Amino acid sequence: MNFNSHKAPVLFIADLHLDPARPEAIRSFLGFVAGPARTASALFILGDLFEAWIGDDARPEDEPVAPALAALAAAGTDVFLMHGNRDFLIGEAFTSAAGATLLEEPTRIEVDNEPVLLEHGDALCTDDETYQAFRRQVRDPAWQAEFLALTPEARLEQARGARIQSGSDTAGKADAIMDVNSQAVQQRLASWQAKRLIHGHTHRPGRHALTVAATPCERIVLGDWFEQASVLRVDEGRYQLESTPLVPSSA
């Protein structure tokens, strides 16, 4: 996949954590896909679109995100989704309803004929061994099949318990442990022969220069959608991290 940002922008977002408990984030996202995203050639959502996703069969009938993405795709913007650590159970039913393509992790694309590597980012946090063990468990097809065989109510209860436990575990960890490992980043870029890596997960937006095998590279971290709407825009060859206030309830 090669995208020409000189013809139309390419957009990247992650960590929206959409949840009915935060209607301002949902409202902001719906406005984004109905407005600014319509000018883009492609929108890449690099994980954690939802705060929790317990299976496509549990999707509420009035869930607004898939129809909004489908409308965006129908208007001419290619929509790509990648699993995060909160929504790794998104499946074909949702992506079909959203008119989206589900990407493997990591995925390499080209923007302006330059290789760009995309992933959610949690697999790069290799110093957090406890989390990596949990990640391996929940990404295992056998575990997922067993979980999806439960009733939606039972799945929801398990998901709530996991979020509580995750919050407790996170509170006791040093910030450095929960960030990406620099050696893991360099190995990823080298093995995929890319000079730029775009990821989310850490909620620490920024641009980081590094050198891999004597080659200048860059790691771009996407922001979350808790206090603002965060977007990486590539337009006419320029990479720009942007943020705008969330749309308040009174708007």
N, C-alpha and C positions, 0 to 999 in steps of 0.2 A: 504494500500500500504506500503510495507516494502522494503527498498533499502539497499543493503549491499555494503558499500563504500570500503570494503576490496577486493571486486571483481572488481568493477569499480567505478570511481568517480561519484558523484552526483553534478550537477551544478545549481546555482540559480542566476538569473539576474532580473533587474527591471529598470524602468525609462530610457529606451533607447530614447524615444521621437523621433523615426525615422521620418524623414521629408525630402523631396527632396531638401529643402534649406540647408540641412547639409549632403552632399553626403559622407563626410568622416566617419560619424557614420554608414551610411548604408553599406559602403564598409567594415568597420571594423566588422560589424555584420555578413555580408555574409562570410567573411573570418573566423570568429569564428565558425559558424555552419558548414562550410566546412572543418574545421581543428580540433582545440582542442575539440569541442563538440562531435566529432565522437568517442572519447574514453570513453565518459560517458554513464552510464546506463540510465540517465534521465536528461533532462533540464527543469527547472521550470522558467517560465517567469511571474513574479509577478506584472503585471500591467504596463501600460504606455509603451507598446511596440512601439506605435505610438504617435506622437505629437497630432494628432487628428484623430478620426475615425468617420465618419458621417453615416456609414451604409455599410453593405457588398455589397449592390447593387451599391455603388459609387466607389468600388475598381477599380483602373485603370487596363486595360488589361495587361500592362507591369509591374505591381507591382511585385517586385522580392522577397519579404520576404516569402510569402506563399510557393512558389516553393522550396525555400532554406530549409525551415523547413520540407517540405514534403520529400525532399531528405535526410535530417538528420534522420527523422523517419524511412524511408525505409532502411537506413544503420544500424538501430538497436538501436538508442537512442530514448527513449520515450519522447515525447514533451508535456508539460502541459502549459496551458495559464490561466491567471487570469485577470479579468478586473481591470483596473486602473481608475483614475479620468479623463483621457483623451481618453480612448478607451473602455468605458463601452458598446458601441454599437457593438462590435465584436460579431458576431453570428455564427450560424451553417455553413453557406456557407464558411466563412473564415476558421474556424477551420477544416472543412472537406478538403478544398484545402490545408491546411497546415499539414494535418496528425496529428493534435493535439487534445488533450482532454481539454475541458474547465472546470475549477475547480470552485466550489462554494467558496464563501469567508465568513469566513475563512475555511481552509481545514486542517485537521490533517493527517499527514503521519507518518511513522516510518523510521528512518535512523539508521541502526545498532541496531534495536530492541528498539530504544528510541523514544518516541513521539516528533514530531516537528510540531509546528503550523505555518501555512503560511497564510499571507494576504498582501494586497497591502500596507495598513498602514494608509490611510486617515481616516478611521472610528475611529481610535484611537486618532485623533486630536480633542478631544471633547471640548477643551477650545475655539476653533474657532467656535462659534455658528452660525455665518453667513454662513460659508462654509458648516457646517453640514445641515443647512436648504436647501442650494443649492443641496447638495448630495442627500438628501431625494427626492427632486423634480425630478432630472434627472434619478434617479434609479427607479422611479415609472413607471410601465408598461404602464399606460394610457398616461403619458407624452411622453414616448418613442414612442408609436404608433403614437401619433399626430405629433411628430417631423419627424419620418420616412415617414409620408405621404406627407411631403413637397418635392419639387423638390431638387435634389442634390445641385443645385446652391443656393437655399434658405437656405438649411441646412448649407452649407459652410459659407454663410454670417453670419448666427447666431453663428456658432462656432467661427468665427473670432471676432465677437463682444464680445462673452463670454471670450475669451482669453485676449482681451484688458481690459475688466472690471476686470478680475481676477488679471492681472498684477497691475492695479491701486489699487485694494483692498489690495493686498499683500504688496505693498510698504508702506502702512499705518499701518501695523500690527507689533507688537513686535514679535521677533523670537520665544519666548517661547510659544506664542499662537499657532503658526503654527507647533509646535512639538507635539509629542505624549504626552498624559496625563499619568503619571505614575500609577495612580489608575486604569485607563482603561486597561493598560497593565497587571497589576496584576490580575484584574478581568478576563481578557481574558484567561490568563494562568491557573488560578484556575478553571474556568468553563469548560475548555477543557482538564484539567488534563495533561498539557504538561509542560516540564521543559525548552523548548527552543522555542523562537518565532523568525521567520525570516520575515522581511517586508522591503518595500521600501518607496517611496513617499516623505520622508523628504529630500532626497539628502544629508544626513549626515551620511556617512558610518562609522560604528564602531561596537564594541562589548561592551555590557553593562551587568554587573553582577547585579543581584537583588535577593531578597529573597521573596518567596511567601509561606505563611503558614509554615514558618520555613524550607522551602526547597530551596536550591540553584538553581537559574534559570539563563537563559541568554537570552538577546534580541540582535539579530544581525540585523543591518541596512545595506541594500544593497546600493551601490553607483550608481550614474547616469552615462550616457554615453555622457556627454557634453565635458569634457576636456580629458577623458580617457575612455577606455573600462573596466568596473568593473564587477567582477565575484566573487561569493562565491563558493569555491570548497571544497567539503567534500571528502577526499581521505584517505583511511585506517584509518578512525575514526577521522581524524584531520580536523578541520574547519579553512579555510584560506581565508581571503579577499584578492583578487588580483586585480591589475590594470595594464593596458598596454596602451601605447600611441595609439590614433586613427591613422588609416592609412591615410596619407596625400593624397591630390589629385594627387601628382606627382608620387605616388607609383604604 
